[in-house]
Amino acid sequence: MSNDDDSSRTTPTALDAAIAAIERSLCADGADARGFDEGERSGYEWRTLQQWCLESHLVLGAEIAPARAGGREHDVTHEATAQRWIKFTKWDGAGYAIDLDETDPIFLPGTPLTYLKRLRLHNALFGDTLELLGIQQEGYKLRIVTSQPDIVGEAPSLEEMEKLLREDYRCQRLQVPPMGFYKSYSYLRDHVAVFDAHPANCVVTAEGVLVPIDFIVQELDEEKRRKLAARLSVSG
């Protein structure tokens, strides 16, 4: 097959392409080639994402707007025709992430890059189809807009969620303070950490399948995996 044959290449999704654009703008060690301070990183990522969305024609108009307030990370609206939820981060917010450099995990505001990588990992880990639609701007404020399937089902009990995460997803519970919701659980699965797991952030279908919809997931290097593995629950 010729290298010029388009069928031999996979077109990156908007989510993949946005992540790549932000990562290209950073040095391999996470610092910026232009020399910004660590405290300026979030703002730099926002500017990079904004520029990429402008070039990609993914700056959305005000006709797309939340129908209701959600939790602390998103506002939402339901798209009935496509049976998907459109999710809007809070203005100048990129969800939350977990800092694992300290003795105990710390719940902190995320950056655009940590947020988009979290969505991509959520797709890979749980078979979701979260999609990046673009950004919106209001004055100097920005927010990220995504979409996610509407899953028909019911919120599980805490015990049911725990059982299905252990049995179906091979997650092991961690003995750490709640990250996010005050009654949430945290888990380890290989080199992935799962935080803010609680019944309102997942659905059980009529077939008994647990579908996480808004967990905070992060990929771990070996050092951080070992650190969290030391906090596994005795009961597994």
N, C-alpha and C positions, 0 to 999 in steps of 0.2 A: 504494500500500500504506500502511496506517495506521502512524503512528509507534508505536502501542501494540501492534502485531503482534510477538510474541516472535520469529517466524521472521526478522525483519529485523535481529536483533541477534545477535552472536556472544558466547557466554558465555566469559569468560576462563578459561584453565586455572588450576589451583592455582599452577603455577610463575609464570605472568604476574601473578596476583593478589598473590602474596607479594612479588614484586619491586616492584610498584606500591605496596604498603603500606609497605615500607621506604623507598622513594624519596619518598613523600609526607611522611614524617617528617623528611626532611632538607631543608635549603635548597638552592636551585638550584646554589650554588657548592660543594656537598658538605659544608658545615658544618651543625651542628644549630641549629635556631631556639632551643633551650634553652641553647645556649652550652657544650656539652661540648668538652673538649680533643681534639685529633686522636688522641691515644693511647687515648682512651676510646671511639672510634668503634665498634670491633668489639663491645664489650660492649653498647653502645646498640643496634646492629643485632640482636644476639641477643635482647635484651629485646623489641624491636619484633616480631621474627619469632615469638617465643614467644607474645606477646599475640595476634597475628593468628591463629596456629594454635589457640589456645584458643577464640577467637571463631568460627573456622571448623570446629571439631570435628576438628582434624587433629593432636591430641596422641595418639600411638600407645601402646598398652600393651606390656607386656613379653613378650606372646605372640609378637610379631614380633622375632626376634633373629638375629644373624649365625650362620651355621653354621661359618664359618671366617674366620681372619684374612686380610686382603688385603694390599695394599701400604701405603705410608706415608700414604695419604689415606683409604682405605675398608676396612671389613670387609664380607663379602658372604654372601648365601644364595641358593640357586636355587629359584625357584618353578616346579615342573615343569608344573603344569596350564596356567599362562599362558605358559610358556616365556619367563620374564623373570628377570633378576637383581635382587634387592633389595640396595641398597647403603647402607651406614651410614657416615657420616663418623666419624672418630675423635672421642671425646668432647671437646666444646668446640672441635672443629676444623671448619674450612670449606674443606678442600682447600688448594690453594696458588694463588698468583697471581704475576705478574711485575711488578715495579716498573720502569717505563721512564723514570723521571725522571733517573736517573744516566747517566753515559757508557756503561756496560755494563748490560744488564738484570740485575736482582737477583731471586733466587728467594725469596719470602717467604710466610708463612702468609696465606691469604685471609680475607676476612670473609664473613658470610652473603650480603651483597649481591653481592660479586664472584663468589662461588661459584654463586649462582642465575643470575646473568646469563651466566656461563660455560656453564652447562647449556643455557640458552635459545639461545645463539649456536651451541653444538655441534649442536643440533637443526636450526637454520637452515642451517648451513654443510654438514653432512654428511648431512642427511635422517634424523637419529636421532629417537627418540621418548622421550627421557628425561622422566620424570614426577616431580613432587614428591608424595610420599605424606604427609609431615608431619615432626614432630620427636618425639624421645623424651627423657624426663627421668629422671635417676637422681640423687636428692638435688639438688645444685645444678648438676649437669652436664647438658649438652644435646648432642644430635647430630641431624643432618639425615638423613632417610631418603628415598631416591628409588628408582625402578625403571627398568630399561633392558632392551631386547629381548636374548634369547639368540641370537646370530648363529652359525650353523653354518659352520665354516671352519677354516683353519689360520693360525697366525702366519706372516707373510711373512719373507723374509730382509730384511736392512737395505737391500740393493740393490733388491729388488722394491718395498719400501715407498717408497723414494725415487723410483723410476721412476713408480709409480702416482700418488703425490702431485703430481708435476710434470705428468704427462700428463692425468690425469683431474680433478684439483682445481685446476690452475693455480697451484700453490704454488711459490715460489722459495725456495731454501735460504738461510739467513742464516749469516754467519760470526760467530757469537757463542758464548760458552762454553755447554756443555750446561746446560739448565734442567730440573731434576728428575733423572731417571736419568742416570748419568754417561756413558752412550753415546747419549744422545738427540740428535735434531736439532731445529732451529727453522726456521720458514718464515714467509714473508710472502705474503699473498694480498690484493691491493687494500688495504682498510683493516682487515684482520684479521691478527693475529699468531698463529701456531700454535707451541706449545712442548711439550716432553716427548714428542716423536714418536719412538717406537721400536717394534720388532716386537711386544713384549708388550702394547702399548696399541692394537693394531688386529688385524683379521682379514681374510684373503682368502678369499672364497667360492669354491665350485667353478666359478663362472662367471668367476672372475678379477677380481671387484670388491673393491676395498679398502674396508673399513668401519672407520673410526676408532671406538674405544670409550671412550677416556679421555685424549684430548689436552687440554692446557690452551690454551684459545683466548680471545683478548681483542680487543675492538674498539678501533681506534686513531683518535685525532683526527689532523688533518693534520700537526701538528708531530711527533708521535711516528711517524707513517707515514714522514715524510721522514727522520727519524733512523735508523729501521731500514732504510730503502731504501738508505742509504749503506753498510750492512753486508751487502748481497747478495753471494752467492758469484759469483766471476767466471764459473764454469761455468753459472750460472743456477739 
